[in-house]
């Protein structure tokens, strides 16, 4: 080692100063299905979302 400390720049720290952290409840991303209702249904029937059948998931698609 040469004894010289190199200062490094963390891009994530710099971006967070400018962008801040998104609030998913205030600015929810667009989605083709009702995710909250789908998660609630999966918990109600005791399955994960991946374990639900296509027909069960189809009921939560937004048209």
C-alpha positions as CSV (number, residue, x, y, z in Angstrom):
1,X,0.0,0.0,0.0
2,X,1.3,3.4,-0.8
3,X,-0.3,5.0,2.3
4,X,-2.5,7.3,0.3
5,X,-6.2,7.2,1.2
6,X,-8.4,7.4,-1.8
7,X,-11.8,8.9,-1.2
8,X,-14.5,7.0,-2.8
9,X,-17.9,8.2,-4.0
10,X,-21.0,6.2,-3.3
11,X,-23.5,6.8,-6.1
12,X,-26.4,5.7,-4.0
13,X,-25.7,8.4,-1.4
14,X,-25.4,11.1,-4.0
15,X,-28.6,10.1,-5.7
16,X,-30.6,10.0,-2.4
17,X,-29.7,13.6,-1.8
18,X,-31.3,14.7,-5.1
19,X,-34.1,12.1,-5.5
20,X,-35.0,11.3,-1.9
21,X,-36.8,8.1,-1.0
22,X,-40.1,7.4,-2.9
23,X,-43.3,7.0,-0.9
24,X,-45.1,3.9,-2.4
25,X,-48.3,4.8,-0.7
26,X,-48.4,8.4,-2.0
27,X,-47.0,7.8,-5.4
28,X,-48.0,4.2,-6.1
29,X,-46.7,2.8,-9.3
30,X,-49.2,1.8,-12.0
31,X,-50.2,-1.8,-11.9
32,X,-52.4,-4.1,-13.9
33,X,-53.9,-5.7,-10.9
34,X,-55.1,-4.8,-7.4
35,X,-52.0,-5.9,-5.5
36,X,-53.3,-5.1,-2.0
37,X,-56.4,-7.2,-2.5
38,X,-54.4,-10.0,-4.1
39,X,-52.1,-10.1,-1.1
40,X,-55.0,-10.0,1.3
41,X,-56.7,-12.9,-0.5
42,X,-53.5,-15.0,-0.6
43,X,-53.1,-14.5,3.2
44,X,-56.8,-15.3,3.8
45,X,-56.5,-18.7,2.0
46,X,-53.1,-19.4,3.5
47,X,-51.1,-19.4,0.2
48,X,-48.4,-17.2,-1.2
49,X,-49.1,-15.3,-4.4
50,X,-47.0,-17.7,-6.4
51,X,-49.1,-20.6,-5.2
52,X,-52.4,-19.1,-6.4
53,X,-53.9,-20.4,-9.6
54,X,-54.2,-18.4,-12.7
55,X,-58.0,-18.2,-12.2
56,X,-57.6,-16.9,-8.7
57,X,-55.2,-14.2,-9.8
58,X,-57.4,-13.3,-12.8
59,X,-60.1,-12.0,-10.4
60,X,-57.8,-9.2,-9.4
61,X,-56.8,-7.9,-12.8
62,X,-57.9,-4.3,-13.4
63,X,-59.7,-3.8,-16.7
